[in-house]
Amino acid sequence: QVQLVESGGGLVQPGGSLRLSCAASGISFNIYTMGWYRQSPGKQRELVALITKAGSTNYSDSVKGRFTISRDNAKNMVYLQMNSLKPEDTAVYYCNAQRPSWPWVWGQGTQVTVSS
């Protein structure tokens, strides 16, 4: 059974940090590009960061320099370190696995709320 399970969301003050984790199972993890997306109420889901099987990364302009995506292929895990959080980072964050010509896989999401 293919499954992505996120953890690590929560409430944090502006300027704070959170680390999201995503555990993957049922897929050949090391051949997938892994990513984090987010969705705020009334907005479309948007890309936050991607990391390829080779470790190359790509970030949205809104998080570049503040967020870091990483992966551990031995543990089938992908992480998102979020620093200098802003209220506009508030969203449900989704883990994603993608590879050419295969359906994308999504986690259930984890809520991140940045508020004082």
Legacy VTK file of the C-alpha trace (Angstrom):
# vtk DataFile Version 3.0
C-alpha trace
ASCII
DATASET POLYDATA
POINTS 116 float
0.000 0.000 0.000
1.419 3.347 -1.093
1.407 5.812 1.762
2.914 9.173 2.705
2.482 10.283 6.307
3.382 13.813 7.379
4.169 14.954 10.896
5.625 17.969 12.672
3.028 20.637 12.014
1.675 22.916 14.700
1.368 26.441 16.001
4.442 28.662 16.002
5.081 32.355 16.511
6.327 34.561 13.662
10.059 34.186 13.316
9.986 30.676 14.723
10.928 27.336 13.207
9.303 23.996 12.513
10.518 20.786 10.940
8.093 18.716 8.930
8.721 15.034 8.287
7.205 12.677 5.751
7.472 8.906 5.973
7.004 7.027 2.716
6.019 3.388 2.325
4.937 1.167 -0.540
7.037 2.971 -3.159
10.558 2.674 -4.488
11.452 5.829 -2.613
14.884 6.454 -4.075
13.602 6.786 -7.652
10.966 9.399 -6.824
11.228 13.152 -6.773
9.832 14.213 -3.417
8.169 17.489 -2.670
6.253 19.652 -0.257
3.193 21.622 -1.335
0.883 23.813 0.699
-2.659 25.077 0.501
-4.291 27.963 2.334
-8.076 28.475 2.565
-9.434 29.852 -0.685
-6.151 29.348 -2.531
-4.810 26.728 -4.900
-2.266 24.211 -3.747
1.209 25.535 -4.482
4.687 24.124 -4.680
6.966 24.821 -1.727
10.040 22.714 -2.477
11.193 19.704 -4.484
14.145 17.365 -4.146
15.101 14.941 -6.913
16.392 11.412 -6.453
19.884 12.841 -7.023
19.409 15.475 -4.330
18.894 18.557 -6.501
16.507 21.032 -4.926
14.065 23.661 -6.116
12.183 26.208 -4.024
9.380 28.652 -4.549
10.540 32.255 -4.389
8.409 32.846 -1.302
10.385 30.362 0.826
13.845 30.512 -0.752
16.480 31.161 1.877
14.141 30.258 4.750
13.121 26.649 4.058
15.324 23.629 3.388
14.165 20.331 1.929
16.167 17.161 2.500
15.746 13.423 2.153
17.111 10.247 3.704
16.837 7.453 1.158
17.898 4.826 3.704
14.921 5.711 5.909
12.409 6.605 3.161
12.014 10.030 4.747
11.773 13.574 3.435
12.002 16.672 5.604
11.192 20.356 5.396
13.062 22.634 7.786
11.183 25.915 8.021
12.882 28.917 9.590
11.901 32.567 9.949
8.257 31.615 9.599
5.755 34.261 8.604
1.973 34.418 9.043
1.610 33.961 5.295
3.256 30.537 5.632
0.115 29.361 7.423
-1.331 26.475 5.411
-1.856 22.752 5.248
1.427 21.239 4.058
1.311 18.129 1.888
4.066 15.653 1.128
4.225 14.525 -2.500
5.989 11.804 -4.468
6.253 12.042 -8.241
7.919 10.310 -11.151
7.351 10.544 -14.904
4.341 8.665 -16.304
3.141 7.552 -12.850
0.308 8.981 -10.730
1.433 11.442 -8.092
1.159 10.304 -4.474
-0.049 12.647 -1.728
-0.039 12.567 2.035
-2.998 13.599 4.165
-1.461 16.946 5.101
-0.314 18.615 8.290
-1.456 22.023 9.519
1.100 24.778 10.068
-0.152 27.930 11.759
2.093 30.952 12.233
0.529 33.394 14.650
1.312 35.393 17.743
LINES 1 117
116 0 1 2 3 4 5 6 7 8 9 10 11 12 13 14 15 16 17 18 19 20 21 22 23 24 25 26 27 28 29 30 31 32 33 34 35 36 37 38 39 40 41 42 43 44 45 46 47 48 49 50 51 52 53 54 55 56 57 58 59 60 61 62 63 64 65 66 67 68 69 70 71 72 73 74 75 76 77 78 79 80 81 82 83 84 85 86 87 88 89 90 91 92 93 94 95 96 97 98 99 100 101 102 103 104 105 106 107 108 109 110 111 112 113 114 115
